[in-house]
Amino acid sequence: MSQDISAALVSKETLKALRAERRDWIAGASALARENKKARKAVMDRLAVASATVPEITEATGLPPDTALWMVASLKKFGEVVESEKDGSFYRYALAAEAAQAQEA
Amino acid sequence: MDSSKNAVFDAVVIGGGIAGLQSALDLAGQGYKTAVVEKDASIGGKMIRLSKVFPTLDCASCITTPKMAAAAHHENITLYTWCDVQRVEKDATGVSVSMIQRPRYVDIDKCIGCRKCEYNCPVLVPDTEQGGFSGRKAIRIPFSNAIPQKALLDVENCMLCGKCADVCPTKAIRYDQKPEPRRIAAKTAILATGYELSSVTGKPQYGNGDIPNVIDSLQMERLLAPHGPYGRVLRPSDGMIPDSIAYVQCAGSRDASMGVSYCSRFCCMYAVKQAMLLSGSLPLADITIYYMDIRAFGKNYEQFYQNAKAMGIEFVKAKVASLDAGQGGAVTVRYEDQTGEGATSRDHDLVVLSMGVLPGFAPGGVCPVGLGPDGFIQSVLPKLSPSVTDLEGVFVAGVAAGPKDIVDTITEAGAAAMQAAKYLTALSGKAPGAANKESSHE
């Protein structure tokens, strides 16, 4: 996971000391990043099949609905997911790349 | 302008919200060198986080952003963001502000705000700037129109993976940055420290924040904002478009059990404003406001309230007793209807609590300024000069002196700037620039 960050004007010794000093924070952040990655992949995999509403994403991924919505909102913020058409009381979400392709076609 | 570790100014404004910015701009416009000290990573305060303002329904960021930009680019204004004020001392020579510059873990002189670090960071945490409804990265620009547009790293959620440093085109990441003490000396100070909302966790009858789809009014502002977390109003528990939305007024005010026995003054009008915005964005939704009294005291406020009623927003005169989680994500509101039905209940898809307004700054041990019984900074001449405090040369502006709406806040901030300018003129015997003008006439 760790990369060469010597170009960031921090010596290897300083970095080592920082890693030791922030050990608990790093462990917490790493656990969070693993969870994020898993949830992100589950949502992206479901949307790769077809656009979906939050309840449909929940059903396919097993994520709680509020977590699924939170992940969709986060992915939307970073341009990976877009809102699609309205479906009853919900909106459908689609992968941004596929939505762009569909629009071009 | 760049900020330095020890600096001397004519005036220092503590708080970079709309009150602080207005005061700073008014002072700087008169030629006074002014420092603005802000605890957040961006100036703009609460107002830049709002969707629209009442009663005009103007876009809040369209009013605030130009003032933020004007302050940032003003030659007489120096901004200090992400700073904790440690001490404000007043003596015969003026005001001295000691503060700690918290580390951003980014060299702000090098950061160009490109957000490459943010896009590549692998850690997502709830974004409080968006009410917690979406995620932000451990390293990020605080929000889209933040000033300064500089990244900051949340070191408690950083795993030191190095991705941000790797992609930064200007090598601005500084993982080993430390807090730095700074000191500002000035002749006068304006306290414009704003407010915080009381917590939803302080009221067990309203679920202590554990009932899904019960949110506070600032979270609703984010749902209504065009650059909000969902881009529209959705129910946070499952993304459903809400059919029925309720407002619980005085949820954290006029309630001695929460330590807020006073009226927060602007909740009635922002609830009416949000209800009107909701009826525009969700025309088929039922919107109900449970209230004890509607306080529509400002210019055109009563008309605004009457317009809301005419738009079909239901006003129920009732004190809500409790909230409970209902079926399918609904929230059950139990209340006593004061116009006839007695104790009853109703289910809503989304409930907004109008929480109380608390002082944004506890000066105890930091600044020897007098406080009122409500904890807000006390004005010694509330009717004649509301910005005058018991500390000579130290003035107060905006909600720091007590709950008030944006119109009154801006007016009072202008008044505080004039009081400070008057004080500075009395000290020197001359207005700034007067010496230059005199010499040019000679």
Interface residues (C-beta under 8 A of the other chain):
Chain A: M1 S2 Q3 D4 I5 A7 A8 L9 V10 T14 L15 L18 R19 R22 W25 I26 G28 A29 S30 L32 A33 N36 K37 T53 V54 P55 T58 P65 D66 A68 L69 W70 M71 V72 A73 S74 K76 K77 F78 E83 K86 S89 F90 Y91
Chain B: Y119 P122 V123 L124 V125 P126 Q130 F133 S134 G135 A138 V155 E156 N157 C158 M159 L160 C161 G162 K163 A165 D166 C168 K171 I173 R174 Y175 D176 P212 P229 Y230 G231 R232 L234 P236 S237 D238 G239 M240 I241 D243
